[in-house]
Amino acid sequence: MHHCTSLEELGFKCNPASTKSRYRAIIFKMLPNLLKLDGLSLSERDQSTVDRDQMEMSHEMIQNYVKA
């Protein structure tokens, strides 16, 4: 998702990937300039997950969901 560098807000709630745990942290990690996801800013819990790199879904899985 390197081509989404100016993306600041994204709605992802209706996407099947949003049912996965830690999907918010994954999206925020992939889009470091993102300010809000589903109307909410990056939480401390999300940031902690990003910092520890505890991702349940691969980047490829997220990219496939975004393309769908």
PDB file of N, CA, C, O and CB in Angstrom:
ATOM      1  N   MET A   1       0.817  -1.186   0.000  1.00  0.00           N
ATOM      2  CA  MET A   1       0.000   0.000   0.000  1.00  0.00           C
ATOM      3  C   MET A   1       0.862   1.250   0.000  1.00  0.00           C
ATOM      4  O   MET A   1       0.461   2.288   0.528  1.00  0.00           O
ATOM      5  CB  MET A   1      -0.930  -0.002   1.191  1.00  0.00           C
ATOM      6  N   HIS A   2       2.024   1.154  -0.581  1.00  0.00           N
ATOM      7  CA  HIS A   2       2.938   2.286  -0.626  1.00  0.00           C
ATOM      8  C   HIS A   2       2.385   3.460  -1.415  1.00  0.00           C
ATOM      9  O   HIS A   2       2.885   4.577  -1.277  1.00  0.00           O
ATOM     10  CB  HIS A   2       4.245   1.858  -1.216  1.00  0.00           C
ATOM     11  N   HIS A   3       1.381   3.242  -2.227  1.00  0.00           N
ATOM     12  CA  HIS A   3       0.800   4.313  -3.032  1.00  0.00           C
ATOM     13  C   HIS A   3      -0.266   5.109  -2.276  1.00  0.00           C
ATOM     14  O   HIS A   3      -0.842   6.037  -2.845  1.00  0.00           O
ATOM     15  CB  HIS A   3       0.201   3.734  -4.292  1.00  0.00           C
ATOM     16  N   CYS A   4      -0.540   4.782  -1.039  1.00  0.00           N
ATOM     17  CA  CYS A   4      -1.548   5.471  -0.222  1.00  0.00           C
ATOM     18  C   CYS A   4      -0.894   6.367   0.827  1.00  0.00           C
ATOM     19  O   CYS A   4      -1.420   6.500   1.932  1.00  0.00           O
ATOM     20  CB  CYS A   4      -2.468   4.451   0.462  1.00  0.00           C
ATOM     21  N   THR A   5       0.214   6.966   0.509  1.00  0.00           N
ATOM     22  CA  THR A   5       0.980   7.710   1.500  1.00  0.00           C
ATOM     23  C   THR A   5       0.266   8.950   2.025  1.00  0.00           C
ATOM     24  O   THR A   5       0.564   9.391   3.135  1.00  0.00           O
ATOM     25  CB  THR A   5       2.291   8.110   0.916  1.00  0.00           C
ATOM     26  N   SER A   6      -0.662   9.526   1.272  1.00  0.00           N
ATOM     27  CA  SER A   6      -1.350  10.730   1.743  1.00  0.00           C
ATOM     28  C   SER A   6      -2.703  10.413   2.381  1.00  0.00           C
ATOM     29  O   SER A   6      -3.420  11.329   2.784  1.00  0.00           O
ATOM     30  CB  SER A   6      -1.543  11.700   0.589  1.00  0.00           C
ATOM     31  N   LEU A   7      -3.056   9.156   2.477  1.00  0.00           N
ATOM     32  CA  LEU A   7      -4.330   8.754   3.075  1.00  0.00           C
ATOM     33  C   LEU A   7      -4.308   9.043   4.576  1.00  0.00           C
ATOM     34  O   LEU A   7      -3.420   8.582   5.293  1.00  0.00           O
ATOM     35  CB  LEU A   7      -4.612   7.248   2.812  1.00  0.00           C
ATOM     36  N   GLU A   8      -5.294   9.810   5.042  1.00  0.00           N
ATOM     37  CA  GLU A   8      -5.355  10.176   6.454  1.00  0.00           C
ATOM     38  C   GLU A   8      -6.532   9.556   7.186  1.00  0.00           C
ATOM     39  O   GLU A   8      -6.505   9.430   8.411  1.00  0.00           O
ATOM     40  CB  GLU A   8      -5.420  11.662   6.588  1.00  0.00           C
ATOM     41  N   GLU A   9      -7.561   9.168   6.452  1.00  0.00           N
ATOM     42  CA  GLU A   9      -8.742   8.583   7.100  1.00  0.00           C
ATOM     43  C   GLU A   9      -9.281   7.459   6.225  1.00  0.00           C
ATOM     44  O   GLU A   9      -9.319   7.569   4.999  1.00  0.00           O
ATOM     45  CB  GLU A   9      -9.844   9.665   7.351  1.00  0.00           C
ATOM     46  N   LEU A  10      -9.697   6.370   6.880  1.00  0.00           N
ATOM     47  CA  LEU A  10     -10.161   5.191   6.155  1.00  0.00           C
ATOM     48  C   LEU A  10     -11.304   4.536   6.915  1.00  0.00           C
ATOM     49  O   LEU A  10     -11.227   4.357   8.131  1.00  0.00           O
ATOM     50  CB  LEU A  10      -9.008   4.188   5.941  1.00  0.00           C
ATOM     51  N   GLY A  11     -12.360   4.179   6.201  1.00  0.00           N
ATOM     52  CA  GLY A  11     -13.451   3.413   6.786  1.00  0.00           C
ATOM     53  C   GLY A  11     -13.291   1.954   6.379  1.00  0.00           C
ATOM     54  O   GLY A  11     -13.215   1.647   5.189  1.00  0.00           O
ATOM     55  N   PHE A  12     -13.241   1.070   7.339  1.00  0.00           N
ATOM     56  CA  PHE A  12     -12.929  -0.337   7.065  1.00  0.00           C
ATOM     57  C   PHE A  12     -13.908  -1.285   7.739  1.00  0.00           C
ATOM     58  O   PHE A  12     -13.768  -2.502   7.611  1.00  0.00           O
ATOM     59  CB  PHE A  12     -11.518  -0.657   7.520  1.00  0.00           C
ATOM     60  N   LYS A  13     -14.906  -0.752   8.462  1.00  0.00           N
ATOM     61  CA  LYS A  13     -15.786  -1.583   9.283  1.00  0.00           C
ATOM     62  C   LYS A  13     -16.537  -2.659   8.519  1.00  0.00           C
ATOM     63  O   LYS A  13     -16.709  -3.757   9.048  1.00  0.00           O
ATOM     64  CB  LYS A  13     -16.765  -0.722   9.974  1.00  0.00           C
ATOM     65  N   CYS A  14     -16.986  -2.399   7.316  1.00  0.00           N
ATOM     66  CA  CYS A  14     -17.761  -3.383   6.557  1.00  0.00           C
ATOM     67  C   CYS A  14     -16.877  -4.358   5.792  1.00  0.00           C
ATOM     68  O   CYS A  14     -17.386  -5.272   5.143  1.00  0.00           O
ATOM     69  CB  CYS A  14     -18.687  -2.679   5.593  1.00  0.00           C
ATOM     70  N   ASN A  15     -15.582  -4.179   5.857  1.00  0.00           N
ATOM     71  CA  ASN A  15     -14.661  -5.067   5.173  1.00  0.00           C
ATOM     72  C   ASN A  15     -14.486  -6.334   6.011  1.00  0.00           C
ATOM     73  O   ASN A  15     -14.368  -6.247   7.234  1.00  0.00           O
ATOM     74  CB  ASN A  15     -13.292  -4.367   4.921  1.00  0.00           C
ATOM     75  N   PRO A  16     -14.469  -7.508   5.376  1.00  0.00           N
ATOM     76  CA  PRO A  16     -14.299  -8.759   6.137  1.00  0.00           C
ATOM     77  C   PRO A  16     -13.050  -8.791   7.015  1.00  0.00           C
ATOM     78  O   PRO A  16     -13.027  -9.498   8.023  1.00  0.00           O
ATOM     79  CB  PRO A  16     -14.254  -9.919   5.188  1.00  0.00           C
ATOM     80  N   ALA A  17     -12.031  -8.052   6.658  1.00  0.00           N
ATOM     81  CA  ALA A  17     -10.804  -8.034   7.467  1.00  0.00           C
ATOM     82  C   ALA A  17     -11.043  -7.428   8.839  1.00  0.00           C
ATOM     83  O   ALA A  17     -10.291  -7.700   9.775  1.00  0.00           O
ATOM     84  CB  ALA A  17      -9.707  -7.259   6.749  1.00  0.00           C
ATOM     85  N   SER A  18     -12.079  -6.613   8.970  1.00  0.00           N
ATOM     86  CA  SER A  18     -12.329  -5.954  10.253  1.00  0.00           C
ATOM     87  C   SER A  18     -12.807  -6.924  11.328  1.00  0.00           C
ATOM     88  O   SER A  18     -12.915  -6.545  12.494  1.00  0.00           O
ATOM     89  CB  SER A  18     -13.351  -4.855  10.075  1.00  0.00           C
ATOM     90  N   THR A  19     -13.091  -8.152  10.959  1.00  0.00           N
ATOM     91  CA  THR A  19     -13.490  -9.162  11.948  1.00  0.00           C
ATOM     92  C   THR A  19     -12.272  -9.820  12.594  1.00  0.00           C
ATOM     93  O   THR A  19     -12.404 -10.530  13.591  1.00  0.00           O
ATOM     94  CB  THR A  19     -14.375 -10.232  11.291  1.00  0.00           C
ATOM     95  N   LYS A  20     -11.106  -9.588  12.036  1.00  0.00           N
ATOM     96  CA  LYS A  20      -9.872 -10.171  12.573  1.00  0.00           C
ATOM     97  C   LYS A  20      -9.387  -9.356  13.762  1.00  0.00           C
ATOM     98  O   LYS A  20      -9.512  -8.131  13.780  1.00  0.00           O
ATOM     99  CB  LYS A  20      -8.774 -10.238  11.484  1.00  0.00           C
ATOM    100  N   SER A  21      -8.842 -10.033  14.740  1.00  0.00           N
ATOM    101  CA  SER A  21      -8.299  -9.295  15.883  1.00  0.00           C
ATOM    102  C   SER A  21      -7.086  -8.498  15.429  1.00  0.00           C
ATOM    103  O   SER A  21      -6.322  -8.931  14.566  1.00  0.00           O
ATOM    104  CB  SER A  21      -7.920 -10.259  17.047  1.00  0.00           C
ATOM    105  N   ARG A  22      -6.930  -7.354  16.013  1.00  0.00           N
ATOM    106  CA  ARG A  22      -5.801  -6.457  15.752  1.00  0.00           C
ATOM    107  C   ARG A  22      -5.783  -5.879  14.339  1.00  0.00           C
ATOM    108  O   ARG A  22      -4.744  -5.392  13.892  1.00  0.00           O
ATOM    109  CB  ARG A  22      -4.518  -7.186  15.997  1.00  0.00           C
ATOM    110  N   TYR A  23      -6.907  -5.922  13.629  1.00  0.00           N
ATOM    111  CA  TYR A  23      -6.905  -5.386  12.268  1.00  0.00           C
ATOM    112  C   TYR A  23      -6.556  -3.893  12.276  1.00  0.00           C
ATOM    113  O   TYR A  23      -5.908  -3.399  11.353  1.00  0.00           O
ATOM    114  CB  TYR A  23      -8.279  -5.611  11.599  1.00  0.00           C
ATOM    115  N   ARG A  24      -6.987  -3.180  13.322  1.00  0.00           N
ATOM    116  CA  ARG A  24      -6.701  -1.749  13.387  1.00  0.00           C
ATOM    117  C   ARG A  24      -5.193  -1.499  13.444  1.00  0.00           C
ATOM    118  O   ARG A  24      -4.670  -0.640  12.734  1.00  0.00           O
ATOM    119  CB  ARG A  24      -7.392  -1.119  14.608  1.00  0.00           C
ATOM    120  N   ALA A  25      -4.513  -2.246  14.280  1.00  0.00           N
ATOM    121  CA  ALA A  25      -3.062  -2.084  14.401  1.00  0.00           C
ATOM    122  C   ALA A  25      -2.368  -2.411  13.089  1.00  0.00           C
ATOM    123  O   ALA A  25      -1.407  -1.746  12.703  1.00  0.00           O
ATOM    124  CB  ALA A  25      -2.512  -2.974  15.523  1.00  0.00           C
ATOM    125  N   ILE A  26      -2.850  -3.420  12.415  1.00  0.00           N
ATOM    126  CA  ILE A  26      -2.251  -3.822  11.144  1.00  0.00           C
ATOM    127  C   ILE A  26      -2.386  -2.702  10.119  1.00  0.00           C
ATOM    128  O   ILE A  26      -1.426  -2.355   9.432  1.00  0.00           O
ATOM    129  CB  ILE A  26      -2.907  -5.112  10.616  1.00  0.00           C
ATOM    130  N   ILE A  27      -3.592  -2.142  10.025  1.00  0.00           N
ATOM    131  CA  ILE A  27      -3.831  -1.073   9.059  1.00  0.00           C
ATOM    132  C   ILE A  27      -2.982   0.152   9.405  1.00  0.00           C
ATOM    133  O   ILE A  27      -2.359   0.746   8.525  1.00  0.00           O
ATOM    134  CB  ILE A  27      -5.331  -0.698   9.022  1.00  0.00           C
ATOM    135  N   PHE A  28      -2.958   0.528  10.687  1.00  0.00           N
ATOM    136  CA  PHE A  28      -2.147   1.675  11.083  1.00  0.00           C
ATOM    137  C   PHE A  28      -0.666   1.435  10.801  1.00  0.00           C
ATOM    138  O   PHE A  28       0.047   2.372  10.442  1.00  0.00           O
ATOM    139  CB  PHE A  28      -2.353   1.980  12.565  1.00  0.00           C
ATOM    140  N   LYS A  29      -0.196   0.219  10.951  1.00  0.00           N
ATOM    141  CA  LYS A  29       1.219  -0.078  10.661  1.00  0.00           C
ATOM    142  C   LYS A  29       1.486   0.036   9.156  1.00  0.00           C
ATOM    143  O   LYS A  29       2.524   0.550   8.740  1.00  0.00           O
ATOM    144  CB  LYS A  29       1.599  -1.506  11.170  1.00  0.00           C
ATOM    145  N   MET A  30       0.555  -0.438   8.361  1.00  0.00           N
ATOM    146  CA  MET A  30       0.742  -0.395   6.911  1.00  0.00           C
ATOM    147  C   MET A  30       0.600   1.017   6.352  1.00  0.00           C
ATOM    148  O   MET A  30       1.190   1.349   5.324  1.00  0.00           O
ATOM    149  CB  MET A  30      -0.254  -1.314   6.233  1.00  0.00           C
ATOM    150  N   LEU A  31      -0.182   1.837   7.030  1.00  0.00           N
ATOM    151  CA  LEU A  31      -0.428   3.208   6.569  1.00  0.00           C
ATOM    152  C   LEU A  31      -0.001   4.179   7.682  1.00  0.00           C
ATOM    153  O   LEU A  31      -0.857   4.708   8.390  1.00  0.00           O
ATOM    154  CB  LEU A  31      -1.949   3.416   6.186  1.00  0.00           C
ATOM    155  N   PRO A  32       1.284   4.416   7.842  1.00  0.00           N
ATOM    156  CA  PRO A  32       1.774   5.198   8.978  1.00  0.00           C
ATOM    157  C   PRO A  32       1.276   6.640   9.022  1.00  0.00           C
ATOM    158  O   PRO A  32       1.329   7.258  10.086  1.00  0.00           O
ATOM    159  CB  PRO A  32       3.255   5.205   8.961  1.00  0.00           C
ATOM    160  N   ASN A  33       0.801   7.197   7.924  1.00  0.00           N
ATOM    161  CA  ASN A  33       0.283   8.564   7.921  1.00  0.00           C
ATOM    162  C   ASN A  33      -1.211   8.619   8.228  1.00  0.00           C
ATOM    163  O   ASN A  33      -1.791   9.702   8.301  1.00  0.00           O
ATOM    164  CB  ASN A  33       0.553   9.215   6.580  1.00  0.00           C
ATOM    165  N   LEU A  34      -1.828   7.466   8.405  1.00  0.00           N
ATOM    166  CA  LEU A  34      -3.258   7.402   8.693  1.00  0.00           C
ATOM    167  C   LEU A  34      -3.545   8.013  10.069  1.00  0.00           C
ATOM    168  O   LEU A  34      -2.892   7.680  11.058  1.00  0.00           O
ATOM    169  CB  LEU A  34      -3.761   5.938   8.633  1.00  0.00           C
ATOM    170  N   LEU A  35      -4.526   8.905  10.109  1.00  0.00           N
ATOM    171  CA  LEU A  35      -4.896   9.560  11.367  1.00  0.00           C
ATOM    172  C   LEU A  35      -6.098   8.900  12.021  1.00  0.00           C
ATOM    173  O   LEU A  35      -6.183   8.819  13.246  1.00  0.00           O
ATOM    174  CB  LEU A  35      -5.189  11.030  11.127  1.00  0.00           C
ATOM    175  N   LYS A  36      -7.040   8.421  11.185  1.00  0.00           N
ATOM    176  CA  LYS A  36      -8.249   7.796  11.724  1.00  0.00           C
ATOM    177  C   LYS A  36      -8.622   6.570  10.913  1.00  0.00           C
ATOM    178  O   LYS A  36      -8.511   6.548   9.687  1.00  0.00           O
ATOM    179  CB  LYS A  36      -9.414   8.792  11.741  1.00  0.00           C
ATOM    180  N   LEU A  37      -9.068   5.553  11.631  1.00  0.00           N
ATOM    181  CA  LEU A  37      -9.580   4.329  11.021  1.00  0.00           C
ATOM    182  C   LEU A  37     -10.950   4.076  11.616  1.00  0.00           C
ATOM    183  O   LEU A  37     -11.099   3.979  12.834  1.00  0.00           O
ATOM    184  CB  LEU A  37      -8.615   3.106  11.255  1.00  0.00           C
ATOM    185  N   ASP A  38     -11.942   3.969  10.764  1.00  0.00           N
ATOM    186  CA  ASP A  38     -13.328   3.791  11.213  1.00  0.00           C
ATOM    187  C   ASP A  38     -13.753   4.911  12.163  1.00  0.00           C
ATOM    188  O   ASP A  38     -14.507   4.681  13.109  1.00  0.00           O
ATOM    189  CB  ASP A  38     -13.493   2.427  11.902  1.00  0.00           C
ATOM    190  N   GLY A  39     -13.264   6.119  11.901  1.00  0.00           N
ATOM    191  CA  GLY A  39     -13.635   7.283  12.687  1.00  0.00           C
ATOM    192  C   GLY A  39     -12.887   7.447  13.993  1.00  0.00           C
ATOM    193  O   GLY A  39     -13.145   8.393  14.738  1.00  0.00           O
ATOM    194  N   LEU A  40     -11.965   6.544  14.285  1.00  0.00           N
ATOM    195  CA  LEU A  40     -11.235   6.590  15.558  1.00  0.00           C
ATOM    196  C   LEU A  40      -9.736   6.734  15.315  1.00  0.00           C
ATOM    197  O   LEU A  40      -9.182   6.155  14.381  1.00  0.00           O
ATOM    198  CB  LEU A  40     -11.517   5.322  16.392  1.00  0.00           C
ATOM    199  N   SER A  41      -9.098   7.513  16.170  1.00  0.00           N
ATOM    200  CA  SER A  41      -7.643   7.671  16.112  1.00  0.00           C
ATOM    201  C   SER A  41      -6.958   6.411  16.623  1.00  0.00           C
ATOM    202  O   SER A  41      -7.598   5.536  17.206  1.00  0.00           O
ATOM    203  CB  SER A  41      -7.192   8.898  16.935  1.00  0.00           C
ATOM    204  N   LEU A  42      -5.666   6.331  16.398  1.00  0.00           N
ATOM    205  CA  LEU A  42      -4.860   5.216  16.887  1.00  0.00           C
ATOM    206  C   LEU A  42      -4.901   5.193  18.410  1.00  0.00           C
ATOM    207  O   LEU A  42      -4.537   6.175  19.057  1.00  0.00           O
ATOM    208  CB  LEU A  42      -3.398   5.322  16.378  1.00  0.00           C
ATOM    209  N   SER A  43      -5.337   4.087  18.979  1.00  0.00           N
ATOM    210  CA  SER A  43      -5.417   3.974  20.435  1.00  0.00           C
ATOM    211  C   SER A  43      -4.069   3.515  20.998  1.00  0.00           C
ATOM    212  O   SER A  43      -3.194   3.063  20.259  1.00  0.00           O
ATOM    213  CB  SER A  43      -6.543   2.989  20.848  1.00  0.00           C
ATOM    214  N   GLU A  44      -3.923   3.640  22.301  1.00  0.00           N
ATOM    215  CA  GLU A  44      -2.693   3.164  22.949  1.00  0.00           C
ATOM    216  C   GLU A  44      -2.538   1.662  22.753  1.00  0.00           C
ATOM    217  O   GLU A  44      -1.427   1.168  22.565  1.00  0.00           O
ATOM    218  CB  GLU A  44      -2.701   3.506  24.456  1.00  0.00           C
ATOM    219  N   ARG A  45      -3.647   0.940  22.797  1.00  0.00           N
ATOM    220  CA  ARG A  45      -3.602  -0.513  22.601  1.00  0.00           C
ATOM    221  C   ARG A  45      -3.137  -0.841  21.188  1.00  0.00           C
ATOM    222  O   ARG A  45      -2.292  -1.715  20.991  1.00  0.00           O
ATOM    223  CB  ARG A  45      -4.986  -1.146  22.868  1.00  0.00           C
ATOM    224  N   ASP A  46      -3.700  -0.127  20.196  1.00  0.00           N
ATOM    225  CA  ASP A  46      -3.267  -0.338  18.814  1.00  0.00           C
ATOM    226  C   ASP A  46      -1.782  -0.037  18.675  1.00  0.00           C
ATOM    227  O   ASP A  46      -1.048  -0.803  18.051  1.00  0.00           O
ATOM    228  CB  ASP A  46      -4.084   0.540  17.847  1.00  0.00           C
ATOM    229  N   GLN A  47      -1.335   1.076  19.253  1.00  0.00           N
ATOM    230  CA  GLN A  47       0.067   1.469  19.149  1.00  0.00           C
ATOM    231  C   GLN A  47       0.972   0.433  19.805  1.00  0.00           C
ATOM    232  O   GLN A  47       2.041   0.118  19.283  1.00  0.00           O
ATOM    233  CB  GLN A  47       0.287   2.843  19.789  1.00  0.00           C
ATOM    234  N   SER A  48       0.553  -0.086  20.926  1.00  0.00           N
ATOM    235  CA  SER A  48       1.325  -1.107  21.614  1.00  0.00           C
ATOM    236  C   SER A  48       1.477  -2.343  20.738  1.00  0.00           C
ATOM    237  O   SER A  48       2.554  -2.935  20.674  1.00  0.00           O
ATOM    238  CB  SER A  48       0.666  -1.474  22.944  1.00  0.00           C
ATOM    239  N   THR A  49       0.405  -2.731  20.066  1.00  0.00           N
ATOM    240  CA  THR A  49       0.446  -3.889  19.170  1.00  0.00           C
ATOM    241  C   THR A  49       1.362  -3.622  17.991  1.00  0.00           C
ATOM    242  O   THR A  49       2.143  -4.488  17.596  1.00  0.00           O
ATOM    243  CB  THR A  49      -0.959  -4.240  18.673  1.00  0.00           C
ATOM    244  N   VAL A  50       1.266  -2.418  17.427  1.00  0.00           N
ATOM    245  CA  VAL A  50       2.140  -2.047  16.312  1.00  0.00           C
ATOM    246  C   VAL A  50       3.596  -2.082  16.768  1.00  0.00           C
ATOM    247  O   VAL A  50       4.453  -2.622  16.069  1.00  0.00           O
ATOM    248  CB  VAL A  50       1.774  -0.638  15.764  1.00  0.00           C
ATOM    249  N   ASP A  51       3.877  -1.514  17.929  1.00  0.00           N
ATOM    250  CA  ASP A  51       5.250  -1.468  18.434  1.00  0.00           C
ATOM    251  C   ASP A  51       5.834  -2.857  18.662  1.00  0.00           C
ATOM    252  O   ASP A  51       7.016  -3.087  18.404  1.00  0.00           O
ATOM    253  CB  ASP A  51       5.299  -0.679  19.725  1.00  0.00           C
ATOM    254  N   ARG A  52       5.013  -3.775  19.142  1.00  0.00           N
ATOM    255  CA  ARG A  52       5.492  -5.139  19.407  1.00  0.00           C
ATOM    256  C   ARG A  52       5.425  -6.011  18.162  1.00  0.00           C
ATOM    257  O   ARG A  52       5.921  -7.138  18.152  1.00  0.00           O
ATOM    258  CB  ARG A  52       4.677  -5.780  20.526  1.00  0.00           C
ATOM    259  N   ASP A  53       4.803  -5.476  17.106  1.00  0.00           N
ATOM    260  CA  ASP A  53       4.677  -6.189  15.838  1.00  0.00           C
ATOM    261  C   ASP A  53       3.932  -7.509  16.008  1.00  0.00           C
ATOM    262  O   ASP A  53       4.307  -8.517  15.409  1.00  0.00           O
ATOM    263  CB  ASP A  53       6.054  -6.443  15.237  1.00  0.00           C
ATOM    264  N   GLN A  54       2.893  -7.506  16.813  1.00  0.00           N
ATOM    265  CA  GLN A  54       2.084  -8.703  17.028  1.00  0.00           C
ATOM    266  C   GLN A  54       0.912  -8.700  16.045  1.00  0.00           C
ATOM    267  O   GLN A  54      -0.209  -8.332  16.398  1.00  0.00           O
ATOM    268  CB  GLN A  54       1.572  -8.774  18.501  1.00  0.00           C
ATOM    269  N   MET A  55       1.180  -9.100  14.851  1.00  0.00           N
ATOM    270  CA  MET A  55       0.179  -9.054  13.806  1.00  0.00           C
ATOM    271  C   MET A  55      -0.331 -10.451  13.487  1.00  0.00           C
ATOM    272  O   MET A  55       0.451 -11.374  13.254  1.00  0.00           O
ATOM    273  CB  MET A  55       0.746  -8.396  12.556  1.00  0.00           C
ATOM    274  N   GLU A  56      -1.628 -10.591  13.480  1.00  0.00           N
ATOM    275  CA  GLU A  56      -2.255 -11.872  13.195  1.00  0.00           C
ATOM    276  C   GLU A  56      -2.434 -12.087  11.693  1.00  0.00           C
ATOM    277  O   GLU A  56      -2.445 -13.223  11.221  1.00  0.00           O
ATOM    278  CB  GLU A  56      -3.599 -11.965  13.900  1.00  0.00           C
ATOM    279  N   MET A  57      -2.574 -10.996  10.950  1.00  0.00           N
ATOM    280  CA  MET A  57      -2.785 -11.081   9.510  1.00  0.00           C
ATOM    281  C   MET A  57      -1.536 -10.578   8.795  1.00  0.00           C
ATOM    282  O   MET A  57      -0.874  -9.649   9.257  1.00  0.00           O
ATOM    283  CB  MET A  57      -4.037 -10.266   9.079  1.00  0.00           C
ATOM    284  N   SER A  58      -1.229 -11.189   7.686  1.00  0.00           N
ATOM    285  CA  SER A  58      -0.078 -10.744   6.913  1.00  0.00           C
ATOM    286  C   SER A  58      -0.450  -9.506   6.095  1.00  0.00           C
ATOM    287  O   SER A  58      -1.628  -9.216   5.884  1.00  0.00           O
ATOM    288  CB  SER A  58       0.433 -11.876   5.989  1.00  0.00           C
ATOM    289  N   HIS A  59       0.560  -8.796   5.647  1.00  0.00           N
ATOM    290  CA  HIS A  59       0.318  -7.629   4.799  1.00  0.00           C
ATOM    291  C   HIS A  59      -0.399  -8.044   3.516  1.00  0.00           C
ATOM    292  O   HIS A  59      -1.243  -7.306   3.007  1.00  0.00           O
ATOM    293  CB  HIS A  59       1.646  -6.916   4.463  1.00  0.00           C
ATOM    294  N   GLU A  60      -0.068  -9.207   3.004  1.00  0.00           N
ATOM    295  CA  GLU A  60      -0.702  -9.689   1.779  1.00  0.00           C
ATOM    296  C   GLU A  60      -2.195  -9.918   1.982  1.00  0.00           C
ATOM    297  O   GLU A  60      -2.993  -9.619   1.094  1.00  0.00           O
ATOM    298  CB  GLU A  60      -0.035 -10.979   1.309  1.00  0.00           C
ATOM    299  N   MET A  61      -2.575 -10.443   3.136  1.00  0.00           N
ATOM    300  CA  MET A  61      -3.994 -10.676   3.425  1.00  0.00           C
ATOM    301  C   MET A  61      -4.750  -9.349   3.440  1.00  0.00           C
ATOM    302  O   MET A  61      -5.837  -9.242   2.872  1.00  0.00           O
ATOM    303  CB  MET A  61      -4.167 -11.410   4.781  1.00  0.00           C
ATOM    304  N   ILE A  62      -4.179  -8.352   4.082  1.00  0.00           N
ATOM    305  CA  ILE A  62      -4.832  -7.032   4.139  1.00  0.00           C
ATOM    306  C   ILE A  62      -4.934  -6.454   2.731  1.00  0.00           C
ATOM    307  O   ILE A  62      -5.981  -5.924   2.359  1.00  0.00           O
ATOM    308  CB  ILE A  62      -4.046  -6.056   5.074  1.00  0.00           C
ATOM    309  N   GLN A  63      -3.877  -6.547   1.953  1.00  0.00           N
ATOM    310  CA  GLN A  63      -3.921  -5.996   0.597  1.00  0.00           C
ATOM    311  C   GLN A  63      -4.996  -6.679  -0.231  1.00  0.00           C
ATOM    312  O   GLN A  63      -5.668  -6.023  -1.027  1.00  0.00           O
ATOM    313  CB  GLN A  63      -2.559  -6.144  -0.087  1.00  0.00           C
ATOM    314  N   ASN A  64      -5.169  -7.972  -0.062  1.00  0.00           N
ATOM    315  CA  ASN A  64      -6.222  -8.675  -0.792  1.00  0.00           C
ATOM    316  C   ASN A  64      -7.608  -8.207  -0.360  1.00  0.00           C
ATOM    317  O   ASN A  64      -8.502  -8.081  -1.197  1.00  0.00           O
ATOM    318  CB  ASN A  64      -6.093 -10.183  -0.586  1.00  0.00           C
ATOM    319  N   TYR A  65      -7.802  -7.948   0.929  1.00  0.00           N
ATOM    320  CA  TYR A  65      -9.082  -7.432   1.403  1.00  0.00           C
ATOM    321  C   TYR A  65      -9.343  -6.034   0.865  1.00  0.00           C
ATOM    322  O   TYR A  65     -10.473  -5.708   0.501  1.00  0.00           O
ATOM    323  CB  TYR A  65      -9.120  -7.420   2.928  1.00  0.00           C
ATOM    324  N   VAL A  66      -8.303  -5.208   0.813  1.00  0.00           N
ATOM    325  CA  VAL A  66      -8.471  -3.844   0.343  1.00  0.00           C
ATOM    326  C   VAL A  66      -8.826  -3.837  -1.139  1.00  0.00           C
ATOM    327  O   VAL A  66      -9.631  -3.016  -1.578  1.00  0.00           O
ATOM    328  CB  VAL A  66      -7.199  -3.026   0.597  1.00  0.00           C
ATOM    329  N   LYS A  67      -8.235  -4.738  -1.911  1.00  0.00           N
ATOM    330  CA  LYS A  67      -8.521  -4.810  -3.340  1.00  0.00           C
ATOM    331  C   LYS A  67      -9.929  -5.284  -3.630  1.00  0.00           C
ATOM    332  O   LYS A  67     -10.511  -4.924  -4.653  1.00  0.00           O
ATOM    333  CB  LYS A  67      -7.539  -5.719  -4.014  1.00  0.00           C
ATOM    334  N   ALA A  68     -10.491  -6.105  -2.719  1.00  0.00           N
ATOM    335  CA  ALA A  68     -11.816  -6.680  -2.961  1.00  0.00           C
ATOM    336  C   ALA A  68     -12.920  -5.660  -2.900  1.00  0.00           C
ATOM    337  O   ALA A  68     -14.088  -6.002  -3.084  1.00  0.00           O
ATOM    338  CB  ALA A  68     -12.095  -7.760  -1.973  1.00  0.00           C
TER     339      ALA A  68
END
